[in-house]
Amino acid sequence: RPSDEAMQSFDVLVVDMQDVGLRFYTYYITMLRMMDACAEFGRTVVVLDRPNPNGHLIDGPVLDMKYKSGVGALPIPVLHGLTMGEIARMAVGEGWSRKCRLDVVCCRNYTHATPYGLPVAPSPNLPTQRAVYLYPSLCLFEGTVVSLGRGTDKPFEIYGHPDMKGYGFSFTPRPTAGAKHPPLEGRLCHGADLSRMPLDEARQVGLTLRYVIEAYRNLGLGERFFTPMFEKLIGVGYVREMILSGASEAEIRACWQEDLRRFRRQRRDLVLDQALLIGQRLQQALHLGSQVQRLQQRVGQTMQVLVDKAHSLGKKGGIARSWADAPEIDGLVHLHPIAKASQQYKVGDMLKVRITAAQGHDLIGEVL
């Protein structure tokens, strides 16, 4: 975390980062570390929430915390279906992070089913929307000997290895701005090109083990196909073991379903709380809107009001309310200063007024 001096130099930390909805995409980990520091120093955290482009999907093993690392910090699935603001709230609520003063500015009109195309690439190695959609599946190659296209113009849209056979596509990783020394640098790799996959199809891929299993079987390297990073990415130990034993993707996926159901229940409580809050705000807005419309209809009408305040006996105006309305619900009537020297009124008087305008949730009237 930042130094004590740095933490004492501000009052509010604003988090405004575009996440892509993966447990191993590490922006949320930076946020959690800063939340812990802000809790220690009594600083407020404000999260300016953004849509999750993969927010329509929840899938993958829940992280076994013995594999906790810099690419996985919470017991959540690979695809967690949360925004940064929801992660922050969930981390505090579940005790995964220290409790800090937290305020989340939610996205207006956003639901997790809302398709969201990123206007700006979130990082150099996720340059396209297709790469963002394929990232959950192709990032698993980071824990293998296979290249996933770092050092090319199609990272996370292609994969391959010098010894893979039966593929008509090839590429050679070179140093780039996002990958100075990419895996298999300078070596001709043979493999698959997914960069022409239609976006609608790519959006539904989510997390599949098909690409990893096909490459594993093609290379025939056994245990040497994997590196220790694989468990940190997938989050559990049994996936590698089952691939080595020849299990199908369906058999492997079945193993994480119960943990996934438990997480969905945890997440549902959080999302329902937010949905309830949004619903309450919508109802309030509808009520206020109908109230303002009703007040506008009173302009030009004459009504009886009860004086609550009289400034200089009305010479400087006053405040009243309709005898039939509750001021905390229906608003007040602000009285114009009296026009005639012979007119005056005091608190408790009943007056006849003509409504001349509606302002906000209150009325303005002149004494007749």
Solvent accessible surface area in square Angstrom, and as a share of the most:
residue,aa,sasa,rsa
1,R,148,0.54
2,P,44,0.28
3,S,69,0.44
4,D,72,0.37
5,E,143,0.64
6,A,40,0.31
7,M,0,0.00
8,Q,116,0.52
9,S,90,0.58
10,F,52,0.22
11,D,111,0.57
12,V,72,0.41
13,L,35,0.18
14,V,83,0.47
15,V,11,0.06
16,D,68,0.35
17,M,58,0.26
18,Q,19,0.08
19,D,6,0.03
20,V,0,0.00
21,G,0,0.00
22,L,0,0.00
23,R,0,0.00
24,F,7,0.03
25,Y,19,0.07
26,T,49,0.29
27,Y,66,0.25
28,Y,0,0.00
29,I,8,0.04
30,T,69,0.40
31,M,2,0.01
32,L,13,0.06
33,R,144,0.53
34,M,33,0.15
35,M,0,0.00
36,D,50,0.26
37,A,1,0.01
38,C,0,0.00
39,A,24,0.19
40,E,89,0.40
41,F,41,0.17
42,G,34,0.33
43,R,47,0.17
44,T,31,0.18
45,V,0,0.00
46,V,26,0.15
47,V,1,0.00
48,L,67,0.33
49,D,20,0.10
50,R,85,0.31
51,P,22,0.14
52,N,4,0.02
53,P,3,0.02
54,N,1,0.01
55,G,2,0.02
56,H,48,0.21
57,L,34,0.17
58,I,19,0.10
59,D,18,0.09
60,G,0,0.00
61,P,1,0.00
62,V,25,0.14
63,L,6,0.03
64,D,57,0.29
65,M,81,0.36
66,K,152,0.65
67,Y,50,0.19
68,K,121,0.51
69,S,29,0.18
70,G,44,0.43
71,V,34,0.20
72,G,0,0.00
73,A,13,0.10
74,L,7,0.03
75,P,32,0.20
76,I,1,0.00
77,P,0,0.00
78,V,0,0.00
79,L,0,0.00
80,H,0,0.00
81,G,0,0.00
82,L,2,0.01
83,T,5,0.03
84,M,7,0.03
85,G,0,0.00
86,E,10,0.04
87,I,2,0.01
88,A,0,0.00
89,R,64,0.23
90,M,7,0.03
91,A,0,0.00
92,V,31,0.18
93,G,67,0.65
94,E,80,0.36
95,G,59,0.57
96,W,70,0.25
97,S,11,0.07
98,R,127,0.47
99,K,172,0.73
100,C,16,0.09
101,R,145,0.53
102,L,49,0.24
103,D,78,0.41
104,V,14,0.08
105,V,76,0.44
106,C,45,0.27
107,C,34,0.20
108,R,220,0.80
109,N,139,0.72
110,Y,35,0.13
111,T,81,0.47
112,H,33,0.15
113,A,75,0.58
114,T,50,0.29
115,P,93,0.59
116,Y,54,0.21
117,G,52,0.50
118,L,28,0.14
119,P,108,0.68
120,V,114,0.66
121,A,49,0.38
122,P,18,0.11
123,S,29,0.19
124,P,98,0.62
125,N,21,0.11
126,L,2,0.01
127,P,56,0.35
128,T,54,0.31
129,Q,32,0.14
130,R,48,0.18
131,A,0,0.00
132,V,1,0.01
133,Y,12,0.05
134,L,0,0.00
135,Y,15,0.06
136,P,0,0.00
137,S,0,0.00
138,L,0,0.00
139,C,6,0.04
140,L,0,0.00
141,F,1,0.00
142,E,50,0.22
143,G,0,0.00
144,T,11,0.07
145,V,47,0.27
146,V,6,0.03
147,S,3,0.02
148,L,6,0.03
149,G,0,0.00
150,R,61,0.22
151,G,4,0.04
152,T,27,0.16
153,D,120,0.62
154,K,55,0.23
155,P,6,0.04
156,F,2,0.01
157,E,6,0.03
158,I,2,0.01
159,Y,3,0.01
160,G,0,0.00
161,H,15,0.07
162,P,26,0.16
163,D,81,0.42
164,M,4,0.02
165,K,152,0.64
166,G,87,0.83
167,Y,65,0.25
168,G,93,0.89
169,F,53,0.22
170,S,51,0.33
171,F,19,0.08
172,T,35,0.20
173,P,0,0.00
174,R,138,0.50
175,P,76,0.48
176,T,53,0.31
177,A,106,0.83
178,G,28,0.27
179,A,11,0.08
180,K,150,0.64
181,H,157,0.70
182,P,6,0.04
183,P,70,0.44
184,L,35,0.17
185,E,72,0.32
186,G,41,0.39
187,R,120,0.44
188,L,99,0.49
189,C,0,0.00
190,H,56,0.25
191,G,1,0.01
192,A,18,0.14
193,D,38,0.20
194,L,25,0.12
195,S,18,0.11
196,R,196,0.72
197,M,26,0.12
198,P,79,0.50
199,L,78,0.39
200,D,117,0.61
201,E,93,0.42
202,A,0,0.00
203,R,36,0.13
204,Q,112,0.50
205,V,33,0.19
206,G,4,0.03
207,L,5,0.03
208,T,19,0.11
209,L,0,0.00
210,R,119,0.43
211,Y,6,0.02
212,V,1,0.00
213,I,11,0.05
214,E,72,0.32
215,A,0,0.00
216,Y,30,0.11
217,R,138,0.50
218,N,57,0.29
219,L,23,0.12
220,G,62,0.59
221,L,44,0.22
222,G,26,0.25
223,E,93,0.42
224,R,168,0.61
225,F,0,0.00
226,F,13,0.06
227,T,43,0.25
228,P,108,0.68
229,M,71,0.32
230,F,0,0.00
231,E,17,0.08
232,K,78,0.33
233,L,5,0.03
234,I,0,0.00
235,G,0,0.00
236,V,12,0.07
237,G,20,0.19
238,Y,62,0.24
239,V,0,0.00
240,R,38,0.14
241,E,112,0.50
242,M,41,0.18
243,I,4,0.02
244,L,59,0.29
245,S,91,0.59
246,G,49,0.47
247,A,13,0.10
248,S,48,0.31
249,E,42,0.19
250,A,75,0.58
251,E,97,0.44
252,I,0,0.00
253,R,64,0.23
254,A,66,0.52
255,C,65,0.39
256,W,1,0.00
257,Q,57,0.25
258,E,80,0.36
259,D,49,0.26
260,L,8,0.04
261,R,121,0.44
262,R,119,0.43
263,F,2,0.01
264,R,111,0.41
265,R,112,0.41
266,Q,64,0.28
267,R,30,0.11
268,R,128,0.47
269,D,83,0.43
270,L,25,0.12
271,V,37,0.21
272,L,99,0.49
273,D,90,0.47
274,Q,21,0.09
275,A,52,0.40
276,L,112,0.56
277,L,62,0.31
278,I,89,0.45
279,G,31,0.30
280,Q,89,0.40
281,R,134,0.49
282,L,104,0.52
283,Q,131,0.58
284,Q,109,0.48
285,A,58,0.45
286,L,117,0.58
287,H,100,0.45
288,L,77,0.38
289,G,41,0.40
290,S,63,0.40
291,Q,9,0.04
292,V,49,0.28
293,Q,116,0.52
294,R,88,0.32
295,L,0,0.00
296,Q,98,0.43
297,Q,122,0.54
298,R,48,0.18
299,V,62,0.36
300,G,47,0.45
301,Q,96,0.43
302,T,66,0.38
303,M,30,0.13
304,Q,76,0.34
305,V,0,0.00
306,L,44,0.22
307,V,1,0.01
308,D,52,0.27
309,K,110,0.47
310,A,26,0.20
311,H,82,0.36
312,S,63,0.41
313,L,84,0.42
314,G,0,0.00
315,K,122,0.52
316,K,150,0.63
317,G,2,0.02
318,G,6,0.06
319,I,35,0.18
320,A,0,0.00
321,R,70,0.26
322,S,9,0.06
323,W,170,0.60
324,A,71,0.55
325,D,26,0.13
326,A,35,0.27
327,P,41,0.26
328,E,146,0.65
329,I,98,0.50
330,D,24,0.12
331,G,13,0.13
332,L,53,0.26
333,V,4,0.02
334,H,64,0.29
335,L,10,0.05
336,H,72,0.32
337,P,79,0.50
338,I,23,0.12
339,A,103,0.80
340,K,133,0.56
341,A,104,0.81
342,S,103,0.66
343,Q,43,0.19
344,Q,119,0.53
345,Y,5,0.02
346,K,123,0.52
347,V,94,0.54
348,G,47,0.45
349,D,38,0.20
350,M,94,0.42
351,L,24,0.12
352,K,112,0.48
353,V,0,0.00
354,R,93,0.34
355,I,0,0.00
356,T,45,0.26
357,A,38,0.30
358,A,21,0.16
359,Q,123,0.55
360,G,53,0.51
361,H,76,0.34
362,D,35,0.18
363,L,4,0.02
364,I,34,0.17
365,G,0,0.00
366,E,56,0.25
367,V,29,0.16
368,L,102,0.51
